[in-house]
Amino acid sequence: MGRTQRLPYLGSCWAVSSAEAMSDRLCVQSGGRIKRLLSDTDILACCGNFCGRGCEGGWPIRAWEYLEKHGVCTGGHYRQKGVCKPYAFHQCGYHPGQTYYGDCPRHTWPTPRCEKFCRRGYPIPYQKDKFWGKVKYEAMFQQRHSISTMGN
């Protein structure tokens, strides 16, 4: 339903995939009324040690728990306008038909600092831009996640 990102060389896939799944659940649970993308950068930077090691890997289940306890603001692609926190890293390498931002780093980029404010020029304050959800577990080794309570 949402975006598909080509990720630069770093271990942020756990945050990106979690934010994409959360965004999809938000759309489904709202009957298609809310089509906002949630911020993978907010999860990556602000979930901290609770979720893992930022750009060196993390746990999606913890990202869902972070959504429930702290909420996640809106996000989108690198430099995307009209969202609180777009993705922090540009695509790297050459991809036909896409903007070339530069070569990929030899190692991972450092995890972004957690900032409790939205990008400059975005009109909604960070705390008011957030969405919250409820994590549901149905079986010990089978998890189902659903955003059942929405707020922003």
N, C-alpha and C positions, 0 to 999 in steps of 0.2 A: 504494500500500500504506500509505503514511504519511499525513501531514497535508497540507493545502493552506492556505497562509496568505495573507491579504490584507495586502500589504505597505504600510506607511506610505511616504510620499514620500521615498525614498532609494535609493541604488544598491547595495543589499545583495542583490539578486536572484541574483547569481552565487554568493554564499555559501549562500543559502537553497536554491537549486536543487541545488547540489552536496551539501549535507547531506542533502537528501531522497533524491537518487539513491544516495548512500552507504548510507543507512538501508535502502533497498529492496534493494540488493545484499547487505547484511549478512543480511537476512531470507532471501533466496533462497539464498545460499551456505551458510547454516546449516540449510537444509531447513525453514525456518519456526520453528526453535527460539528464535532471537534476534529479538525484535521491539522493539528499542530505537531511538529516534530519536536521531540524532547532532546535535550542537550547531552550528547556523549561527553563533551568537554566538562560539563558540570559534574557528571558522574566520575569521570577520569581524575579530575583535579580535587574534588571535594569529598569523595568517599574515603580517601586516605587509606591508612593501614587496615581499616575494617574490610575493605574490598580486595585488598591485595597490595600490589606494588606499582600501581599506576601504569606507566608505559612499559613496564617489565612484566605485565600480566596481572590478572585478577580473576575474581569469581563472579559470574553473572548472578547467581542466587543472592549474593551480598548486595549487588546493585539494586535488585528488587527490594530488598529489605531497606536499603537507603531511601528508595522512592517512598516507601511507606512511612519512614520515620522523619525524613527531612524534606521530601519533595524534590522535584527536578524542574529546572526552568526550560524554556524553549531553546531550540538549537537548530542547526542546519549545516550545510556545506561550508567549507572554508570561505571566509569573507562574505557569507550570505547576509544580506540586509534584512531588516524586519524581524529579527530574532534576538533574544537576550545574549546567548553565548553560542556562536557558530563554532564548528570544528576548529581546533587550535592549529592544526598542521596542514600545510599545502600538500597537494599531490606532488609526487616526485617522479622523475624519469619521464620518458616520452610515451604519450598515448595518442594515437592518431585522432585528429579532430578535436583535441582538447588543448587548453592553454598549457604551455610548458613553464613550470615554476622553478625548475632547477633539478640537479641530480639528487638522488636519494642519499641520505647520510650513511656512513659506514656502520654506524651503531645506532641504537635508538635515540630519539630525542629525549630530553629530560621531561618528566611529568610537569605539566603546567601548574602554577601556583593556584590555590583555591582563592577565588575572588568572589566576595559576596555582593557583587553588583553587576549590572548588565553593561554591555558595550556602550561606549559613548554614542549619544544620539538616539538610543533606544528609549522610547517614552515611558515604558512601564518599569517600576522599581522591581528589583530582583525578587523580593519576598512575594510580591503580588503576581509575578509572572509564573510562579511555580505550580505544578500539578502534583497531587499526591495519589497514591493507590494503595490497595490492600493486597497483600500477598496471600494466596490460598494454597494450601498443601492438601493433596488428596491421598497420597500414599507415600510410604517412606522413601522409595526410590523413583517415584514418578511425581514430578512437580507440575502443577498447572498454575500459571500466573494470570491474574486478571485485575485490571484496574476497575475496581468497583465503586470507589468514591473519588469523585473528581472535584478539584477546586483550583481556582486560580484567581 
